[in-house]
Amino acid sequence: MPDDIMQLFKLIGLGLAFLLPMANPLTAMVMYLSLGVSLSAEEKKQQLRQATLCVTLALLVTYYAGLWITSALGISMVDIRIAGGLIVAYIGFRMLFPPAVSDMVSQANDQHTASHNNIAFVPLTLPSTVGPGTMALVLSASSQMHGMRGQYAQWVLMVAPVILAVLIGLIFFICLRSSLSIVRVIGHGGVDAISRIMGFLLVCMAVQLVLEGGQQYAATLLTHSAAS
């Protein structure tokens, strides 16, 4: 049992290390501060609660139903890893070399107006936190978890994704709830520096995803060539 608990902590730690740079609550925090100016205190709290629930549910739905949906559409994990890696690389480079803050706020304001003053799902959840890159990482993790059944206890594989999604939602909630205090402490320069570091980590993850997909694709070609 202690070994199983250590395995659980290991999976959760790895999940946080991979997902947090991709989810990047700092981006959502900037949008929340910008778009929440016109909202009352009660409306801000309501939008924050809704956004936290949306983030948690979006991660769980992607993990449990994503592979079934992609399988129904005939999309293989090789395709997901390569396409996801390219998307993650694009997002990572944008974080390393970000657009002007005014452009981000302007784009978020357009989405905010289109969503009739509801910022919980768009843009705070999609595409800010659970965007295409995050979904690609979750789908890739979901496929790898199926191959870990002999290495980890069954209950660990069942519980870890739920705990991880709740933790991401909790971190998201804390960041947005404390957004004013965070900006006051680390300043806008600190937010920018952290965002660039996360961008670099995302580019590294993207390279790994593309290489894994390329290796699997090459192995598939070799298998078909040998069979024929």
Stockholm file with secondary structure:
# STOCKHOLM 1.0

chainA/1-228         MPDDIMQLFKLIGLGLAFLLPMANPLTAMVMYLSLGVSLSAEEKKQQLRQATLCVTLALLVTYYAGLWITSALGISMVDIRIAGGLIVAYIGFRMLFPPAVSDMVSQANDQHTASHNNIAFVPLTLPSTVGPGTMALVLSASSQMHGMRGQYAQWVLMVAPVILAVLIGLIFFICLRSSLSIVRVIGHGGVDAISRIMGFLLVCMAVQLVLEGGQQYAATLLTHSAAS
#=GR chainA/1-228 SS CHHHHHHHHHHHHHHHHHHHHHHCHHHHHHHHHHHGGGSCHHHHHHHHHHHHHHHHHHHHHHHHHHHHHHHHTTCCHHHHHHHHHHHHHHHHHHHHSCCCHHHHHHHHHHHHHHTTTCCIIIIIIIIIISCHHHHHHHHHHHHHHHTTTTTSCHHHHHHHHHHHHHHHHHHHHHHHHTHHHHHHHHHHHHHHHHHHHHHHHHHHHHHHHHHHHHHHHHHHHHHHHHHC
#=GC SS_cons         CHHHHHHHHHHHHHHHHHHHHHHCHHHHHHHHHHHGGGSCHHHHHHHHHHHHHHHHHHHHHHHHHHHHHHHHTTCCHHHHHHHHHHHHHHHHHHHHSCCCHHHHHHHHHHHHHHTTTCCIIIIIIIIIISCHHHHHHHHHHHHHHHTTTTTSCHHHHHHHHHHHHHHHHHHHHHHHHTHHHHHHHHHHHHHHHHHHHHHHHHHHHHHHHHHHHHHHHHHHHHHHHHHC
//
